[in-house]
Amino acid sequence: MRVIGLMSGTSYDAIEAAAADITVEGDALVLRPLGAVSLPYPDDVRGRISAALPPAAVTMEDVCRLDTAVGQAFAQAAVHAVGALCP
């Protein structure tokens, strides 16, 4: 099975993506790393994250829209990682 792991730290500057193949060999799970990439957040998303941090006043609509934008950035990072790291 091929897996892509994604994370973003508290600096909200980039999304880290790692790819690996996982196989079962007997009773063991074997992980074979394929590589990792760091992809900067799009400028507009990074700006929106910054604008939503305390002590900023944000609405639930702002949070929902930002959540969607961050999710889309993660999806783009996953697609990029598959293309860049997976043979």
C-alpha positions as protocol buffer text, in pm:
chain_id: "A"
residue {
  index: 1
  type: MET
  ca { x: 0 y: 0 z: 0 }
}
residue {
  index: 2
  type: ARG
  ca { x: 128 y: 347 z: -83 }
}
residue {
  index: 3
  type: VAL
  ca { x: 64 y: 621 z: 172 }
}
residue {
  index: 4
  type: ILE
  ca { x: 109 y: 998 z: 171 }
}
residue {
  index: 5
  type: GLY
  ca { x: 153 y: 1173 z: 507 }
}
residue {
  index: 6
  type: LEU
  ca { x: 80 y: 1545 z: 535 }
}
residue {
  index: 7
  type: MET
  ca { x: 138 y: 1798 z: 811 }
}
residue {
  index: 8
  type: SER
  ca { x: 179 y: 2167 z: 869 }
}
residue {
  index: 9
  type: GLY
  ca { x: 353 y: 2316 z: 1168 }
}
residue {
  index: 10
  type: THR
  ca { x: 261 y: 2616 z: 1375 }
}
residue {
  index: 11
  type: SER
  ca { x: 466 y: 2845 z: 1151 }
}
residue {
  index: 12
  type: TYR
  ca { x: 203 y: 2796 z: 877 }
}
residue {
  index: 13
  type: ASP
  ca { x: 464 y: 2856 z: 608 }
}
residue {
  index: 14
  type: ALA
  ca { x: 448 y: 2520 z: 430 }
}
residue {
  index: 15
  type: ILE
  ca { x: 292 y: 2178 z: 408 }
}
residue {
  index: 16
  type: GLU
  ca { x: 525 y: 1882 z: 453 }
}
residue {
  index: 17
  type: ALA
  ca { x: 445 y: 1571 z: 252 }
}
residue {
  index: 18
  type: ALA
  ca { x: 608 y: 1230 z: 275 }
}
residue {
  index: 19
  type: ALA
  ca { x: 546 y: 919 z: 67 }
}
residue {
  index: 20
  type: ALA
  ca { x: 608 y: 557 z: 161 }
}
residue {
  index: 21
  type: ASP
  ca { x: 519 y: 206 z: 58 }
}
residue {
  index: 22
  type: ILE
  ca { x: 394 y: -24 z: 335 }
}
residue {
  index: 23
  type: THR
  ca { x: 392 y: -401 z: 295 }
}
residue {
  index: 24
  type: VAL
  ca { x: 315 y: -693 z: 523 }
}
residue {
  index: 25
  type: GLU
  ca { x: 595 y: -946 z: 552 }
}
residue {
  index: 26
  type: GLY
  ca { x: 494 y: -1228 z: 782 }
}
residue {
  index: 27
  type: ASP
  ca { x: 390 y: -1064 z: 1108 }
}
residue {
  index: 28
  type: ALA
  ca { x: 570 y: -737 z: 1035 }
}
residue {
  index: 29
  type: LEU
  ca { x: 470 y: -415 z: 863 }
}
residue {
  index: 30
  type: VAL
  ca { x: 758 y: -292 z: 650 }
}
residue {
  index: 31
  type: LEU
  ca { x: 776 y: 75 z: 557 }
}
residue {
  index: 32
  type: ARG
  ca { x: 990 y: 183 z: 261 }
}
residue {
  index: 33
  type: PRO
  ca { x: 1023 y: 564 z: 250 }
}
residue {
  index: 34
  type: LEU
  ca { x: 1000 y: 714 z: -98 }
}
residue {
  index: 35
  type: GLY
  ca { x: 1088 y: 1072 z: -8 }
}
residue {
  index: 36
  type: ALA
  ca { x: 953 y: 1399 z: 124 }
}
residue {
  index: 37
  type: VAL
  ca { x: 878 y: 1746 z: -7 }
}
residue {
  index: 38
  type: SER
  ca { x: 793 y: 2081 z: 149 }
}
residue {
  index: 39
  type: LEU
  ca { x: 542 y: 2296 z: -36 }
}
residue {
  index: 40
  type: PRO
  ca { x: 478 y: 2658 z: 65 }
}
residue {
  index: 41
  type: TYR
  ca { x: 121 y: 2755 z: 135 }
}
residue {
  index: 42
  type: PRO
  ca { x: -22 y: 2974 z: -142 }
}
residue {
  index: 43
  type: ASP
  ca { x: 31 y: 3339 z: -44 }
}
residue {
  index: 44
  type: ASP
  ca { x: -340 y: 3409 z: -11 }
}
residue {
  index: 45
  type: VAL
  ca { x: -396 y: 3109 z: 219 }
}
residue {
  index: 46
  type: ARG
  ca { x: -97 y: 3200 z: 436 }
}
residue {
  index: 47
  type: GLY
  ca { x: -232 y: 3555 z: 463 }
}
residue {
  index: 48
  type: ARG
  ca { x: -577 y: 3429 z: 560 }
}
residue {
  index: 49
  type: ILE
  ca { x: -430 y: 3202 z: 829 }
}
residue {
  index: 50
  type: SER
  ca { x: -231 y: 3493 z: 969 }
}
residue {
  index: 51
  type: ALA
  ca { x: -537 y: 3719 z: 965 }
}
residue {
  index: 52
  type: ALA
  ca { x: -739 y: 3462 z: 1162 }
}
residue {
  index: 53
  type: LEU
  ca { x: -495 y: 3424 z: 1451 }
}
residue {
  index: 54
  type: PRO
  ca { x: -577 y: 3575 z: 1791 }
}
residue {
  index: 55
  type: PRO
  ca { x: -649 y: 3843 z: 1880 }
}
residue {
  index: 56
  type: ALA
  ca { x: -829 y: 3877 z: 1546 }
}
residue {
  index: 57
  type: ALA
  ca { x: -1206 y: 3864 z: 1548 }
}
residue {
  index: 58
  type: VAL
  ca { x: -1327 y: 3599 z: 1304 }
}
residue {
  index: 59
  type: THR
  ca { x: -1669 y: 3470 z: 1217 }
}
residue {
  index: 60
  type: MET
  ca { x: -1771 y: 3109 z: 1179 }
}
residue {
  index: 61
  type: GLU
  ca { x: -1798 y: 3178 z: 806 }
}
residue {
  index: 62
  type: ASP
  ca { x: -1432 y: 3294 z: 806 }
}
residue {
  index: 63
  type: VAL
  ca { x: -1327 y: 2975 z: 986 }
}
residue {
  index: 64
  type: CYS
  ca { x: -1523 y: 2752 z: 747 }
}
residue {
  index: 65
  type: ARG
  ca { x: -1382 y: 2925 z: 439 }
}
residue {
  index: 66
  type: LEU
  ca { x: -1029 y: 2904 z: 579 }
}
residue {
  index: 67
  type: ASP
  ca { x: -1077 y: 2537 z: 666 }
}
residue {
  index: 68
  type: THR
  ca { x: -1179 y: 2470 z: 306 }
}
residue {
  index: 69
  type: ALA
  ca { x: -880 y: 2664 z: 168 }
}
residue {
  index: 70
  type: VAL
  ca { x: -637 y: 2476 z: 394 }
}
residue {
  index: 71
  type: GLY
  ca { x: -796 y: 2143 z: 293 }
}
residue {
  index: 72
  type: GLN
  ca { x: -757 y: 2232 z: -74 }
}
residue {
  index: 73
  type: ALA
  ca { x: -392 y: 2327 z: -17 }
}
residue {
  index: 74
  type: PHE
  ca { x: -335 y: 1989 z: 154 }
}
residue {
  index: 75
  type: ALA
  ca { x: -501 y: 1811 z: -141 }
}
residue {
  index: 76
  type: GLN
  ca { x: -275 y: 1997 z: -386 }
}
residue {
  index: 77
  type: ALA
  ca { x: 28 y: 1901 z: -175 }
}
residue {
  index: 78
  type: ALA
  ca { x: -76 y: 1535 z: -182 }
}
residue {
  index: 79
  type: VAL
  ca { x: -116 y: 1542 z: -559 }
}
residue {
  index: 80
  type: HIS
  ca { x: 224 y: 1708 z: -596 }
}
residue {
  index: 81
  type: ALA
  ca { x: 385 y: 1450 z: -364 }
}
residue {
  index: 82
  type: VAL
  ca { x: 242 y: 1160 z: -562 }
}
residue {
  index: 83
  type: GLY
  ca { x: 377 y: 1308 z: -887 }
}
residue {
  index: 84
  type: ALA
  ca { x: 717 y: 1399 z: -742 }
}
residue {
  index: 85
  type: LEU
  ca { x: 788 y: 1101 z: -515 }
}
residue {
  index: 86
  type: CYS
  ca { x: 601 y: 798 z: -642 }
}
residue {
  index: 87
  type: PRO
  ca { x: 749 y: 594 z: -925 }
}
